Amino acid sequence: MATVQRVGDLEISEDKQFQQREWKMERIGWVLMMLLVIAGFLGLLGGPGLFSDATVAAPNLQVNY
């Protein structure tokens, strides 16, 4: 339940429990976005990167993908 506080001439309602949940969800979103960016830099999303190129070799055959 939001409480109403008086600050000067303003009445400001706030819901601290909602704000804390909102901030927690925001931090989770930021972490997920950073993980997505890191995965892209590593080549896990299909572009050039550390994990995007591989080579398999047999005695008479070599495959680069």
PDB file of N, H, CA, C and O in Angstrom:
ATOM      1  N   MET A   1       0.848  -1.174   0.000  1.00  0.00           N
ATOM      2  CA  MET A   1       0.000   0.000   0.000  1.00  0.00           C
ATOM      3  C   MET A   1       0.888   1.230   0.000  1.00  0.00           C
ATOM      4  O   MET A   1       1.850   1.303   0.765  1.00  0.00           O
ATOM      5  N   ALA A   2       0.584   2.175  -0.831  1.00  0.00           N
ATOM      6  H   ALA A   2      -0.197   2.117  -1.453  1.00  0.00           H
ATOM      7  CA  ALA A   2       1.374   3.387  -0.946  1.00  0.00           C
ATOM      8  C   ALA A   2       1.072   4.327   0.212  1.00  0.00           C
ATOM      9  O   ALA A   2      -0.078   4.497   0.618  1.00  0.00           O
ATOM     10  N   THR A   3       2.120   4.923   0.726  1.00  0.00           N
ATOM     11  H   THR A   3       3.054   4.785   0.396  1.00  0.00           H
ATOM     12  CA  THR A   3       1.948   5.918   1.772  1.00  0.00           C
ATOM     13  C   THR A   3       2.139   7.288   1.156  1.00  0.00           C
ATOM     14  O   THR A   3       2.905   7.462   0.208  1.00  0.00           O
ATOM     15  N   VAL A   4       1.429   8.260   1.712  1.00  0.00           N
ATOM     16  H   VAL A   4       0.807   8.118   2.482  1.00  0.00           H
ATOM     17  CA  VAL A   4       1.514   9.619   1.195  1.00  0.00           C
ATOM     18  C   VAL A   4       2.327  10.443   2.184  1.00  0.00           C
ATOM     19  O   VAL A   4       2.010  10.517   3.372  1.00  0.00           O
ATOM     20  N   GLN A   5       3.388  11.065   1.659  1.00  0.00           N
ATOM     21  H   GLN A   5       3.644  11.005   0.694  1.00  0.00           H
ATOM     22  CA  GLN A   5       4.225  11.937   2.474  1.00  0.00           C
ATOM     23  C   GLN A   5       4.103  13.352   1.956  1.00  0.00           C
ATOM     24  O   GLN A   5       3.890  13.586   0.766  1.00  0.00           O
ATOM     25  N   ARG A   6       4.239  14.268   2.852  1.00  0.00           N
ATOM     26  H   ARG A   6       4.412  14.079   3.819  1.00  0.00           H
ATOM     27  CA  ARG A   6       4.173  15.670   2.475  1.00  0.00           C
ATOM     28  C   ARG A   6       5.595  16.232   2.450  1.00  0.00           C
ATOM     29  O   ARG A   6       6.318  16.194   3.445  1.00  0.00           O
ATOM     30  N   VAL A   7       5.971  16.755   1.278  1.00  0.00           N
ATOM     31  H   VAL A   7       5.383  16.786   0.470  1.00  0.00           H
ATOM     32  CA  VAL A   7       7.276  17.390   1.099  1.00  0.00           C
ATOM     33  C   VAL A   7       7.004  18.807   0.615  1.00  0.00           C
ATOM     34  O   VAL A   7       6.683  19.021  -0.555  1.00  0.00           O
ATOM     35  N   GLY A   8       7.132  19.762   1.508  1.00  0.00           N
ATOM     36  H   GLY A   8       7.392  19.588   2.458  1.00  0.00           H
ATOM     37  CA  GLY A   8       6.789  21.136   1.166  1.00  0.00           C
ATOM     38  C   GLY A   8       5.316  21.234   0.824  1.00  0.00           C
ATOM     39  O   GLY A   8       4.460  20.886   1.638  1.00  0.00           O
ATOM     40  N   ASP A   9       5.016  21.705  -0.379  1.00  0.00           N
ATOM     41  H   ASP A   9       5.711  21.987  -1.040  1.00  0.00           H
ATOM     42  CA  ASP A   9       3.633  21.806  -0.836  1.00  0.00           C
ATOM     43  C   ASP A   9       3.184  20.560  -1.602  1.00  0.00           C
ATOM     44  O   ASP A   9       2.033  20.489  -2.032  1.00  0.00           O
ATOM     45  N   LEU A  10       4.064  19.586  -1.780  1.00  0.00           N
ATOM     46  H   LEU A  10       4.999  19.643  -1.431  1.00  0.00           H
ATOM     47  CA  LEU A  10       3.750  18.405  -2.575  1.00  0.00           C
ATOM     48  C   LEU A  10       3.349  17.232  -1.686  1.00  0.00           C
ATOM     49  O   LEU A  10       3.902  17.041  -0.602  1.00  0.00           O
ATOM     50  N   GLU A  11       2.393  16.462  -2.154  1.00  0.00           N
ATOM     51  H   GLU A  11       1.944  16.617  -3.034  1.00  0.00           H
ATOM     52  CA  GLU A  11       2.059  15.190  -1.521  1.00  0.00           C
ATOM     53  C   GLU A  11       2.569  14.089  -2.445  1.00  0.00           C
ATOM     54  O   GLU A  11       2.080  13.932  -3.564  1.00  0.00           O
ATOM     55  N   ILE A  12       3.541  13.341  -1.978  1.00  0.00           N
ATOM     56  H   ILE A  12       3.939  13.470  -1.070  1.00  0.00           H
ATOM     57  CA  ILE A  12       4.195  12.334  -2.804  1.00  0.00           C
ATOM     58  C   ILE A  12       3.849  10.959  -2.265  1.00  0.00           C
ATOM     59  O   ILE A  12       4.115  10.655  -1.102  1.00  0.00           O
ATOM     60  N   SER A  13       3.251  10.123  -3.116  1.00  0.00           N
ATOM     61  H   SER A  13       3.035  10.370  -4.061  1.00  0.00           H
ATOM     62  CA  SER A  13       2.954   8.760  -2.683  1.00  0.00           C
ATOM     63  C   SER A  13       4.098   7.859  -3.132  1.00  0.00           C
ATOM     64  O   SER A  13       4.671   8.048  -4.205  1.00  0.00           O
ATOM     65  N   GLU A  14       4.421   6.876  -2.295  1.00  0.00           N
ATOM     66  H   GLU A  14       3.955   6.722  -1.424  1.00  0.00           H
ATOM     67  CA  GLU A  14       5.497   5.955  -2.638  1.00  0.00           C
ATOM     68  C   GLU A  14       5.141   4.567  -2.123  1.00  0.00           C
ATOM     69  O   GLU A  14       4.434   4.408  -1.128  1.00  0.00           O
ATOM     70  N   ASP A  15       5.651   3.584  -2.825  1.00  0.00           N
ATOM     71  H   ASP A  15       6.226   3.713  -3.632  1.00  0.00           H
ATOM     72  CA  ASP A  15       5.450   2.184  -2.451  1.00  0.00           C
ATOM     73  C   ASP A  15       6.835   1.539  -2.455  1.00  0.00           C
ATOM     74  O   ASP A  15       7.301   1.060  -3.489  1.00  0.00           O
ATOM     75  N   LYS A  16       7.482   1.531  -1.305  1.00  0.00           N
ATOM     76  H   LYS A  16       7.103   1.920  -0.465  1.00  0.00           H
ATOM     77  CA  LYS A  16       8.858   1.046  -1.223  1.00  0.00           C
ATOM     78  C   LYS A  16       8.982  -0.416  -1.617  1.00  0.00           C
ATOM     79  O   LYS A  16       9.961  -0.793  -2.262  1.00  0.00           O
ATOM     80  N   GLN A  17       8.018  -1.249  -1.248  1.00  0.00           N
ATOM     81  H   GLN A  17       7.223  -0.943  -0.725  1.00  0.00           H
ATOM     82  CA  GLN A  17       8.080  -2.664  -1.594  1.00  0.00           C
ATOM     83  C   GLN A  17       8.039  -2.841  -3.115  1.00  0.00           C
ATOM     84  O   GLN A  17       8.785  -3.650  -3.666  1.00  0.00           O
ATOM     85  N   PHE A  18       7.172  -2.088  -3.792  1.00  0.00           N
ATOM     86  H   PHE A  18       6.566  -1.430  -3.345  1.00  0.00           H
ATOM     87  CA  PHE A  18       7.110  -2.142  -5.251  1.00  0.00           C
ATOM     88  C   PHE A  18       8.412  -1.652  -5.864  1.00  0.00           C
ATOM     89  O   PHE A  18       8.914  -2.259  -6.811  1.00  0.00           O
ATOM     90  N   GLN A  19       8.969  -0.563  -5.340  1.00  0.00           N
ATOM     91  H   GLN A  19       8.562  -0.070  -4.571  1.00  0.00           H
ATOM     92  CA  GLN A  19      10.219  -0.030  -5.865  1.00  0.00           C
ATOM     93  C   GLN A  19      11.348  -1.040  -5.735  1.00  0.00           C
ATOM     94  O   GLN A  19      12.150  -1.194  -6.657  1.00  0.00           O
ATOM     95  N   GLN A  20      11.422  -1.731  -4.604  1.00  0.00           N
ATOM     96  H   GLN A  20      10.771  -1.606  -3.855  1.00  0.00           H
ATOM     97  CA  GLN A  20      12.478  -2.719  -4.420  1.00  0.00           C
ATOM     98  C   GLN A  20      12.322  -3.874  -5.406  1.00  0.00           C
ATOM     99  O   GLN A  20      13.316  -4.339  -5.965  1.00  0.00           O
ATOM    100  N   ARG A  21      11.096  -4.346  -5.632  1.00  0.00           N
ATOM    101  H   ARG A  21      10.288  -3.969  -5.178  1.00  0.00           H
ATOM    102  CA  ARG A  21      10.869  -5.407  -6.624  1.00  0.00           C
ATOM    103  C   ARG A  21      11.239  -4.919  -8.019  1.00  0.00           C
ATOM    104  O   ARG A  21      11.851  -5.648  -8.800  1.00  0.00           O
ATOM    105  N   GLU A  22      10.863  -3.683  -8.324  1.00  0.00           N
ATOM    106  H   GLU A  22      10.366  -3.091  -7.690  1.00  0.00           H
ATOM    107  CA  GLU A  22      11.157  -3.107  -9.633  1.00  0.00           C
ATOM    108  C   GLU A  22      12.665  -2.996  -9.859  1.00  0.00           C
ATOM    109  O   GLU A  22      13.155  -3.326 -10.939  1.00  0.00           O
ATOM    110  N   TRP A  23      13.397  -2.538  -8.854  1.00  0.00           N
ATOM    111  H   TRP A  23      12.999  -2.270  -7.977  1.00  0.00           H
ATOM    112  CA  TRP A  23      14.857  -2.410  -8.973  1.00  0.00           C
ATOM    113  C   TRP A  23      15.515  -3.776  -9.135  1.00  0.00           C
ATOM    114  O   TRP A  23      16.475  -3.919  -9.892  1.00  0.00           O
ATOM    115  N   LYS A  24      15.005  -4.773  -8.430  1.00  0.00           N
ATOM    116  H   LYS A  24      14.225  -4.657  -7.814  1.00  0.00           H
ATOM    117  CA  LYS A  24      15.549  -6.127  -8.554  1.00  0.00           C
ATOM    118  C   LYS A  24      15.343  -6.651  -9.975  1.00  0.00           C
ATOM    119  O   LYS A  24      16.262  -7.222 -10.563  1.00  0.00           O
ATOM    120  N   MET A  25      14.150  -6.463 -10.527  1.00  0.00           N
ATOM    121  H   MET A  25      13.404  -6.000 -10.049  1.00  0.00           H
ATOM    122  CA  MET A  25      13.876  -6.904 -11.893  1.00  0.00           C
ATOM    123  C   MET A  25      14.732  -6.133 -12.896  1.00  0.00           C
ATOM    124  O   MET A  25      15.172  -6.696 -13.899  1.00  0.00           O
ATOM    125  N   GLU A  26      14.967  -4.863 -12.632  1.00  0.00           N
ATOM    126  H   GLU A  26      14.609  -4.406 -11.817  1.00  0.00           H
ATOM    127  CA  GLU A  26      15.806  -4.062 -13.521  1.00  0.00           C
ATOM    128  C   GLU A  26      17.237  -4.593 -13.527  1.00  0.00           C
ATOM    129  O   GLU A  26      17.855  -4.695 -14.586  1.00  0.00           O
ATOM    130  N   ARG A  27      17.765  -4.932 -12.350  1.00  0.00           N
ATOM    131  H   ARG A  27      17.263  -4.848 -11.489  1.00  0.00           H
ATOM    132  CA  ARG A  27      19.129  -5.476 -12.274  1.00  0.00           C
ATOM    133  C   ARG A  27      19.217  -6.822 -12.986  1.00  0.00           C
ATOM    134  O   ARG A  27      20.210  -7.096 -13.660  1.00  0.00           O
ATOM    135  N   ILE A  28      18.197  -7.665 -12.849  1.00  0.00           N
ATOM    136  H   ILE A  28      17.390  -7.442 -12.302  1.00  0.00           H
ATOM    137  CA  ILE A  28      18.184  -8.942 -13.557  1.00  0.00           C
ATOM    138  C   ILE A  28      18.179  -8.710 -15.070  1.00  0.00           C
ATOM    139  O   ILE A  28      18.873  -9.408 -15.808  1.00  0.00           O
ATOM    140  N   GLY A  29      17.406  -7.742 -15.523  1.00  0.00           N
ATOM    141  H   GLY A  29      16.842  -7.175 -14.923  1.00  0.00           H
ATOM    142  CA  GLY A  29      17.371  -7.400 -16.949  1.00  0.00           C
ATOM    143  C   GLY A  29      18.717  -6.938 -17.459  1.00  0.00           C
ATOM    144  O   GLY A  29      19.138  -7.331 -18.546  1.00  0.00           O
ATOM    145  N   TRP A  30      19.402  -6.102 -16.681  1.00  0.00           N
ATOM    146  H   TRP A  30      19.059  -5.782 -15.797  1.00  0.00           H
ATOM    147  CA  TRP A  30      20.730  -5.628 -17.083  1.00  0.00           C
ATOM    148  C   TRP A  30      21.723  -6.782 -17.191  1.00  0.00           C
ATOM    149  O   TRP A  30      22.530  -6.824 -18.119  1.00  0.00           O
ATOM    150  N   VAL A  31      21.665  -7.715 -16.245  1.00  0.00           N
ATOM    151  H   VAL A  31      21.010  -7.680 -15.490  1.00  0.00           H
ATOM    152  CA  VAL A  31      22.565  -8.870 -16.290  1.00  0.00           C
ATOM    153  C   VAL A  31      22.281  -9.717 -17.527  1.00  0.00           C
ATOM    154  O   VAL A  31      23.212 -10.161 -18.198  1.00  0.00           O
ATOM    155  N   LEU A  32      21.002  -9.946 -17.836  1.00  0.00           N
ATOM    156  H   LEU A  32      20.245  -9.585 -17.291  1.00  0.00           H
ATOM    157  CA  LEU A  32      20.658 -10.728 -19.020  1.00  0.00           C
ATOM    158  C   LEU A  32      21.122 -10.044 -20.303  1.00  0.00           C
ATOM    159  O   LEU A  32      21.606 -10.707 -21.220  1.00  0.00           O
ATOM    160  N   MET A  33      20.977  -8.729 -20.371  1.00  0.00           N
ATOM    161  H   MET A  33      20.583  -8.190 -19.626  1.00  0.00           H
ATOM    162  CA  MET A  33      21.452  -8.005 -21.553  1.00  0.00           C
ATOM    163  C   MET A  33      22.969  -8.098 -21.696  1.00  0.00           C
ATOM    164  O   MET A  33      23.480  -8.261 -22.804  1.00  0.00           O
ATOM    165  N   MET A  34      23.689  -7.996 -20.580  1.00  0.00           N
ATOM    166  H   MET A  34      23.274  -7.864 -19.680  1.00  0.00           H
ATOM    167  CA  MET A  34      25.149  -8.099 -20.640  1.00  0.00           C
ATOM    168  C   MET A  34      25.575  -9.505 -21.064  1.00  0.00           C
ATOM    169  O   MET A  34      26.529  -9.653 -21.828  1.00  0.00           O
ATOM    170  N   LEU A  35      24.879 -10.540 -20.576  1.00  0.00           N
ATOM    171  H   LEU A  35      24.105 -10.419 -19.955  1.00  0.00           H
ATOM    172  CA  LEU A  35      25.192 -11.905 -20.995  1.00  0.00           C
ATOM    173  C   LEU A  35      24.955 -12.084 -22.491  1.00  0.00           C
ATOM    174  O   LEU A  35      25.721 -12.779 -23.158  1.00  0.00           O
ATOM    175  N   LEU A  36      23.917 -11.474 -23.018  1.00  0.00           N
ATOM    176  H   LEU A  36      23.294 -10.909 -22.477  1.00  0.00           H
ATOM    177  CA  LEU A  36      23.644 -11.542 -24.450  1.00  0.00           C
ATOM    178  C   LEU A  36      24.747 -10.852 -25.256  1.00  0.00           C
ATOM    179  O   LEU A  36      25.172 -11.367 -26.290  1.00  0.00           O
ATOM    180  N   VAL A  37      25.206  -9.704 -24.794  1.00  0.00           N
ATOM    181  H   VAL A  37      24.860  -9.285 -23.954  1.00  0.00           H
ATOM    182  CA  VAL A  37      26.285  -8.991 -25.479  1.00  0.00           C
ATOM    183  C   VAL A  37      27.575  -9.807 -25.437  1.00  0.00           C
ATOM    184  O   VAL A  37      28.274  -9.911 -26.445  1.00  0.00           O
ATOM    185  N   ILE A  38      27.893 -10.384 -24.287  1.00  0.00           N
ATOM    186  H   ILE A  38      27.325 -10.300 -23.468  1.00  0.00           H
ATOM    187  CA  ILE A  38      29.106 -11.202 -24.160  1.00  0.00           C
ATOM    188  C   ILE A  38      29.018 -12.423 -25.069  1.00  0.00           C
ATOM    189  O   ILE A  38      30.002 -12.782 -25.714  1.00  0.00           O
ATOM    190  N   ALA A  39      27.849 -13.066 -25.128  1.00  0.00           N
ATOM    191  H   ALA A  39      27.049 -12.774 -24.604  1.00  0.00           H
ATOM    192  CA  ALA A  39      27.670 -14.216 -26.021  1.00  0.00           C
ATOM    193  C   ALA A  39      27.889 -13.805 -27.471  1.00  0.00           C
ATOM    194  O   ALA A  39      28.467 -14.566 -28.247  1.00  0.00           O
ATOM    195  N   GLY A  40      27.440 -12.619 -27.844  1.00  0.00           N
ATOM    196  H   GLY A  40      26.971 -12.001 -27.213  1.00  0.00           H
ATOM    197  CA  GLY A  40      27.664 -12.130 -29.201  1.00  0.00           C
ATOM    198  C   GLY A  40      29.134 -11.900 -29.491  1.00  0.00           C
ATOM    199  O   GLY A  40      29.612 -12.248 -30.570  1.00  0.00           O
ATOM    200  N   PHE A  41      29.856 -11.322 -28.549  1.00  0.00           N
ATOM    201  H   PHE A  41      29.467 -11.039 -27.672  1.00  0.00           H
ATOM    202  CA  PHE A  41      31.292 -11.094 -28.742  1.00  0.00           C
ATOM    203  C   PHE A  41      32.063 -12.403 -28.842  1.00  0.00           C
ATOM    204  O   PHE A  41      33.074 -12.474 -29.541  1.00  0.00           O
ATOM    205  N   LEU A  42      31.602 -13.430 -28.158  1.00  0.00           N
ATOM    206  H   LEU A  42      30.781 -13.373 -27.590  1.00  0.00           H
ATOM    207  CA  LEU A  42      32.280 -14.722 -28.199  1.00  0.00           C
ATOM    208  C   LEU A  42      31.924 -15.532 -29.444  1.00  0.00           C
ATOM    209  O   LEU A  42      32.518 -16.583 -29.686  1.00  0.00           O
ATOM    210  N   GLY A  43      30.974 -15.061 -30.227  1.00  0.00           N
ATOM    211  H   GLY A  43      30.492 -14.207 -30.031  1.00  0.00           H
ATOM    212  CA  GLY A  43      30.599 -15.751 -31.446  1.00  0.00           C
ATOM    213  C   GLY A  43      29.537 -16.805 -31.241  1.00  0.00           C
ATOM    214  O   GLY A  43      29.327 -17.633 -32.128  1.00  0.00           O
ATOM    215  N   LEU A  44      28.869 -16.809 -30.124  1.00  0.00           N
ATOM    216  H   LEU A  44      29.040 -16.136 -29.404  1.00  0.00           H
ATOM    217  CA  LEU A  44      27.846 -17.812 -29.861  1.00  0.00           C
ATOM    218  C   LEU A  44      26.526 -17.499 -30.548  1.00  0.00           C
ATOM    219  O   LEU A  44      25.605 -18.313 -30.496  1.00  0.00           O
ATOM    220  N   LEU A  45      26.412 -16.356 -31.182  1.00  0.00           N
ATOM    221  H   LEU A  45      27.161 -15.695 -31.224  1.00  0.00           H
ATOM    222  CA  LEU A  45      25.169 -15.965 -31.848  1.00  0.00           C
ATOM    223  C   LEU A  45      25.295 -16.000 -33.370  1.00  0.00           C
ATOM    224  O   LEU A  45      24.436 -15.465 -34.071  1.00  0.00           O
ATOM    225  N   GLY A  46      26.340 -16.615 -33.882  1.00  0.00           N
ATOM    226  H   GLY A  46      27.037 -17.050 -33.312  1.00  0.00           H
ATOM    227  CA  GLY A  46      26.465 -16.799 -35.320  1.00  0.00           C
ATOM    228  C   GLY A  46      27.454 -15.884 -36.014  1.00  0.00           C
ATOM    229  O   GLY A  46      27.774 -16.130 -37.177  1.00  0.00           O
ATOM    230  N   GLY A  47      27.951 -14.857 -35.377  1.00  0.00           N
ATOM    231  H   GLY A  47      27.692 -14.658 -34.432  1.00  0.00           H
ATOM    232  CA  GLY A  47      28.904 -13.963 -36.005  1.00  0.00           C
ATOM    233  C   GLY A  47      30.330 -14.415 -35.759  1.00  0.00           C
ATOM    234  O   GLY A  47      30.558 -15.427 -35.096  1.00  0.00           O
ATOM    235  N   PRO A  48      31.287 -13.678 -36.285  1.00  0.00           N
ATOM    236  CA  PRO A  48      32.685 -14.040 -36.034  1.00  0.00           C
ATOM    237  C   PRO A  48      33.030 -13.824 -34.563  1.00  0.00           C
ATOM    238  O   PRO A  48      32.593 -12.854 -33.943  1.00  0.00           O
ATOM    239  N   GLY A  49      33.807 -14.730 -34.027  1.00  0.00           N
ATOM    240  H   GLY A  49      34.161 -15.518 -34.531  1.00  0.00           H
ATOM    241  CA  GLY A  49      34.186 -14.623 -32.627  1.00  0.00           C
ATOM    242  C   GLY A  49      35.028 -15.796 -32.188  1.00  0.00           C
ATOM    243  O   GLY A  49      35.428 -16.629 -33.001  1.00  0.00           O
ATOM    244  N   LEU A  50      35.294 -15.857 -30.906  1.00  0.00           N
ATOM    245  H   LEU A  50      34.969 -15.180 -30.246  1.00  0.00           H
ATOM    246  CA  LEU A  50      36.177 -16.866 -30.336  1.00  0.00           C
ATOM    247  C   LEU A  50      35.655 -18.281 -30.561  1.00  0.00           C
ATOM    248  O   LEU A  50      36.438 -19.175 -30.884  1.00  0.00           O
ATOM    249  N   PHE A  51      34.367 -18.503 -30.401  1.00  0.00           N
ATOM    250  H   PHE A  51      33.732 -17.777 -30.138  1.00  0.00           H
ATOM    251  CA  PHE A  51      33.803 -19.844 -30.505  1.00  0.00           C
ATOM    252  C   PHE A  51      33.081 -20.104 -31.832  1.00  0.00           C
ATOM    253  O   PHE A  51      32.406 -21.124 -31.967  1.00  0.00           O
ATOM    254  N   SER A  52      33.210 -19.206 -32.807  1.00  0.00           N
ATOM    255  H   SER A  52      33.758 -18.378 -32.697  1.00  0.00           H
ATOM    256  CA  SER A  52      32.433 -19.361 -34.031  1.00  0.00           C
ATOM    257  C   SER A  52      33.141 -20.195 -35.092  1.00  0.00           C
ATOM    258  O   SER A  52      32.486 -20.648 -36.031  1.00  0.00           O
ATOM    259  N   ASP A  53      34.440 -20.415 -34.987  1.00  0.00           N
ATOM    260  H   ASP A  53      34.972 -20.047 -34.224  1.00  0.00           H
ATOM    261  CA  ASP A  53      35.184 -21.189 -35.978  1.00  0.00           C
ATOM    262  C   ASP A  53      35.710 -22.469 -35.344  1.00  0.00           C
ATOM    263  O   ASP A  53      36.161 -22.479 -34.198  1.00  0.00           O
ATOM    264  N   ALA A  54      35.641 -23.552 -36.123  1.00  0.00           N
ATOM    265  H   ALA A  54      35.274 -23.544 -37.053  1.00  0.00           H
ATOM    266  CA  ALA A  54      36.164 -24.828 -35.634  1.00  0.00           C
ATOM    267  C   ALA A  54      36.717 -25.613 -36.814  1.00  0.00           C
ATOM    268  O   ALA A  54      36.317 -25.399 -37.959  1.00  0.00           O
ATOM    269  N   THR A  55      37.623 -26.509 -36.529  1.00  0.00           N
ATOM    270  H   THR A  55      37.948 -26.683 -35.599  1.00  0.00           H
ATOM    271  CA  THR A  55      38.218 -27.373 -37.544  1.00  0.00           C
ATOM    272  C   THR A  55      38.205 -28.806 -37.034  1.00  0.00           C
ATOM    273  O   THR A  55      38.576 -29.079 -35.892  1.00  0.00           O
ATOM    274  N   VAL A  56      37.772 -29.716 -37.902  1.00  0.00           N
ATOM    275  H   VAL A  56      37.471 -29.494 -38.829  1.00  0.00           H
ATOM    276  CA  VAL A  56      37.794 -31.142 -37.596  1.00  0.00           C
ATOM    277  C   VAL A  56      38.650 -31.809 -38.651  1.00  0.00           C
ATOM    278  O   VAL A  56      38.463 -31.585 -39.847  1.00  0.00           O
ATOM    279  N   ALA A  57      39.585 -32.626 -38.211  1.00  0.00           N
ATOM    280  H   ALA A  57      39.737 -32.808 -37.239  1.00  0.00           H
ATOM    281  CA  ALA A  57      40.498 -33.258 -39.164  1.00  0.00           C
ATOM    282  C   ALA A  57      40.493 -34.770 -38.972  1.00  0.00           C
ATOM    283  O   ALA A  57      40.466 -35.279 -37.852  1.00  0.00           O
ATOM    284  N   ALA A  58      40.518 -35.465 -40.101  1.00  0.00           N
ATOM    285  H   ALA A  58      40.540 -35.051 -41.011  1.00  0.00           H
ATOM    286  CA  ALA A  58      40.694 -36.914 -40.147  1.00  0.00           C
ATOM    287  C   ALA A  58      41.948 -37.164 -40.986  1.00  0.00           C
ATOM    288  O   ALA A  58      42.516 -36.205 -41.509  1.00  0.00           O
ATOM    289  N   PRO A  59      42.398 -38.397 -41.136  1.00  0.00           N
ATOM    290  CA  PRO A  59      43.635 -38.635 -41.890  1.00  0.00           C
ATOM    291  C   PRO A  59      43.630 -38.044 -43.297  1.00  0.00           C
ATOM    292  O   PRO A  59      44.651 -37.503 -43.719  1.00  0.00           O
ATOM    293  N   ASN A  60      42.533 -38.123 -44.036  1.00  0.00           N
ATOM    294  H   ASN A  60      41.703 -38.563 -43.693  1.00  0.00           H
ATOM    295  CA  ASN A  60      42.502 -37.619 -45.412  1.00  0.00           C
ATOM    296  C   ASN A  60      41.498 -36.489 -45.623  1.00  0.00           C
ATOM    297  O   ASN A  60      41.193 -36.139 -46.763  1.00  0.00           O
ATOM    298  N   LEU A  61      40.984 -35.918 -44.540  1.00  0.00           N
ATOM    299  H   LEU A  61      41.232 -36.203 -43.614  1.00  0.00           H
ATOM    300  CA  LEU A  61      39.914 -34.929 -44.666  1.00  0.00           C
ATOM    301  C   LEU A  61      40.019 -33.899 -43.572  1.00  0.00           C
ATOM    302  O   LEU A  61      40.283 -34.228 -42.416  1.00  0.00           O
ATOM    303  N   GLN A  62      39.811 -32.636 -43.942  1.00  0.00           N
ATOM    304  H   GLN A  62      39.597 -32.368 -44.881  1.00  0.00           H
ATOM    305  CA  GLN A  62      39.780 -31.555 -42.973  1.00  0.00           C
ATOM    306  C   GLN A  62      38.570 -30.685 -43.264  1.00  0.00           C
ATOM    307  O   GLN A  62      38.362 -30.282 -44.408  1.00  0.00           O
ATOM    308  N   VAL A  63      37.768 -30.389 -42.246  1.00  0.00           N
ATOM    309  H   VAL A  63      37.937 -30.717 -41.316  1.00  0.00           H
ATOM    310  CA  VAL A  63      36.558 -29.608 -42.402  1.00  0.00           C
ATOM    311  C   VAL A  63      36.644 -28.384 -41.504  1.00  0.00           C
ATOM    312  O   VAL A  63      36.857 -28.513 -40.298  1.00  0.00           O
ATOM    313  N   ASN A  64      36.481 -27.201 -42.079  1.00  0.00           N
ATOM    314  H   ASN A  64      36.309 -27.097 -43.059  1.00  0.00           H
ATOM    315  CA  ASN A  64      36.442 -25.942 -41.335  1.00  0.00           C
ATOM    316  C   ASN A  64      35.000 -25.445 -41.314  1.00  0.00           C
ATOM    317  O   ASN A  64      34.360 -25.331 -42.359  1.00  0.00           O
ATOM    318  N   TYR A  65      34.504 -25.156 -40.140  1.00  0.00           N
ATOM    319  H   TYR A  65      35.024 -25.248 -39.291  1.00  0.00           H
ATOM    320  CA  TYR A  65      33.138 -24.622 -40.036  1.00  0.00           C
ATOM    321  C   TYR A  65      33.050 -23.622 -38.933  1.00  0.00           C
ATOM    322  O   TYR A  65      31.980 -23.063 -38.692  1.00  0.00           O
TER     323      TYR A  65
END
